[in-house]
Amino acid sequence: MTISTDPALVPELLVRDIDVSIWFWCELCGFTTSYDRPDDGFAYITRGTAHVMLEQAGFGRNWITGPLEAPHGRGVNFQVAVPDVDPILSALRGAGVTLFMETETKWYRVDDEEAGVRQFLVSDPDGYLIRFQSPLGRRPVAP
C-alpha cells in the first residue's frame, strides 16, 4: 500500500458496480488503486493527495441513512486539483463520456486576491460530481 499523505477527510462513495467505478476513476480520471478488498467490494484510490474510497452497495457494511435513489451524488461535488485538465478531458471524450459542465476559466475571490482555475465537471457512473481543476495563479481583485 502506497499512500503519499494521511488526509484528515476521505469520502467513501457507495457505488452500484465497483469494477465500473474503478475503471472510470482510474482509467479515465487518472486515479490509482492504493489497495482493495474484492471480497468486500471495496477500493481505496488516490491521485496525488486526493483520496477516495469506493464501496459497492450490498457488500460489507454499508452505512445507509435512507433509501438510495440514483443519482447518488446529489448536492455535492468533489474538487480534485490536477496540474492539467486536458489529459483527463481527452480520456473522458475518448470513452464517449458527456461532461456535466464544459471546461471554463473561473476566478474566485480569496480575501484581497482572486484565484484562477481552469475546470470542468463530470458525473461518475453513480452520479457523483467531480470537478477537476487546474490552477492558473492569483491576481489582485479589480477595483
ZAMI-325582 format. One record per residue (C-alpha): residue number from 1; x negated, y, z. Coordinates in steps of 0.05 Angstrom, whole numbers, always signed. Layout:
<pts>
> num/u/v/w
> NUM/X/Y/Z .
...
</pts>
This chain:
<pts>
> num/u/v/w
> 1/+0/+0/+0 .
> 2/-28/+68/-20 .
> 3/+7/+129/+6 .
> 4/-31/+195/+0 .
> 5/+3/+230/+58 .
> 6/+53/+213/+111 .
> 7/+112/+260/+97 .
> 8/+160/+281/+152 .
> 9/+221/+272/+108 .
> 10/+232/+217/+57 .
> 11/+301/+209/+25 .
> 12/+328/+139/+17 .
> 13/+375/+133/-42 .
> 14/+427/+78/-45 .
> 15/+429/+52/-116 .
> 16/+471/+3/-156 .
> 17/+413/-34/-191 .
> 18/+343/-29/-161 .
> 19/+309/-52/-226 .
> 20/+344/+2/-268 .
> 21/+327/+55/-216 .
> 22/+254/+34/-212 .
> 23/+250/+36/-288 .
> 24/+280/+106/-291 .
> 25/+240/+136/-234 .
> 26/+173/+102/-250 .
> 27/+172/+91/-326 .
> 28/+207/+155/-346 .
> 29/+192/+203/-288 .
> 30/+121/+182/-271 .
> 31/+131/+154/-200 .
> 32/+92/+93/-177 .
> 33/+117/+36/-133 .
> 34/+75/+40/-69 .
> 35/+108/-22/-42 .
> 36/+173/-61/-48 .
> 37/+214/-114/-14 .
> 38/+250/-150/-71 .
> 39/+290/-195/-23 .
> 40/+318/-132/+9 .
> 41/+329/-94/-56 .
> 42/+281/-40/-33 .
> 43/+224/+0/-64 .
> 44/+182/+58/-36 .
> 45/+160/+102/-94 .
> 46/+114/+162/-98 .
> 47/+90/+214/-146 .
> 48/+34/+254/-114 .
> 49/+62/+277/-48 .
> 50/+135/+266/-69 .
> 51/+162/+203/-35 .
> 52/+229/+168/-45 .
> 53/+258/+103/-20 .
> 54/+306/+65/-65 .
> 55/+353/+13/-35 .
> 56/+403/-29/-74 .
> 57/+473/-30/-46 .
> 58/+493/-98/-19 .
> 59/+423/-118/+3 .
> 60/+392/-110/+71 .
> 61/+422/-59/+119 .
> 62/+460/-5/+81 .
> 63/+477/+54/+125 .
> 64/+541/+78/+93 .
> 65/+584/+131/+127 .
> 66/+643/+127/+80 .
> 67/+668/+99/+13 .
> 68/+617/+105/-43 .
> 69/+641/+136/-108 .
> 70/+598/+150/-169 .
> 71/+561/+194/-177 .
> 72/+526/+182/-110 .
> 73/+485/+246/-111 .
> 74/+539/+298/-104 .
> 75/+517/+363/-71 .
> 76/+442/+350/-70 .
> 77/+384/+357/-118 .
> 78/+313/+335/-105 .
> 79/+259/+383/-127 .
> 80/+195/+349/-150 .
> 81/+135/+394/-165 .
> 82/+92/+369/-223 .
> 83/+33/+400/-260 .
> 84/+71/+398/-326 .
> 85/+144/+381/-341 .
> 86/+131/+364/-414 .
> 87/+108/+292/-407 .
> 88/+170/+275/-366 .
> 89/+215/+311/-416 .
> 90/+183/+271/-473 .
> 91/+194/+205/-437 .
> 92/+266/+222/-420 .
> 93/+283/+245/-490 .
> 94/+247/+184/-520 .
> 95/+293/+140/-478 .
> 96/+355/+179/-500 .
> 97/+369/+208/-431 .
> 98/+412/+270/-431 .
> 99/+389/+326/-386 .
> 100/+436/+356/-334 .
> 101/+404/+424/-346 .
> 102/+356/+441/-403 .
> 103/+288/+469/-389 .
> 104/+286/+541/-364 .
> 105/+237/+591/-335 .
> 106/+262/+619/-269 .
> 107/+233/+668/-219 .
> 108/+255/+661/-146 .
> 109/+244/+715/-94 .
> 110/+198/+696/-37 .
> 111/+191/+755/+11 .
> 112/+159/+811/-29 .
> 113/+139/+766/-88 .
> 114/+172/+723/-140 .
> 115/+150/+651/-151 .
> 116/+158/+627/-223 .
> 117/+175/+557/-245 .
> 118/+190/+521/-310 .
> 119/+243/+470/-292 .
> 120/+298/+423/-315 .
> 121/+348/+377/-281 .
> 122/+364/+304/-297 .
> 123/+411/+254/-265 .
> 124/+383/+187/-246 .
> 125/+425/+124/-263 .
> 126/+465/+134/-198 .
> 127/+478/+209/-207 .
> 128/+424/+236/-161 .
> 129/+399/+301/-189 .
> 130/+324/+310/-197 .
> 131/+296/+380/-210 .
> 132/+227/+374/-239 .
> 133/+189/+440/-237 .
> 134/+120/+465/-255 .
> 135/+93/+527/-220 .
> 136/+79/+590/-261 .
> 137/+48/+630/-206 .
> 138/+72/+691/-167 .
> 139/+85/+763/-184 .
> 140/+106/+825/-146 .
> 141/+180/+838/-142 .
> 142/+200/+890/-193 .
> 143/+223/+956/-161 .
</pts>
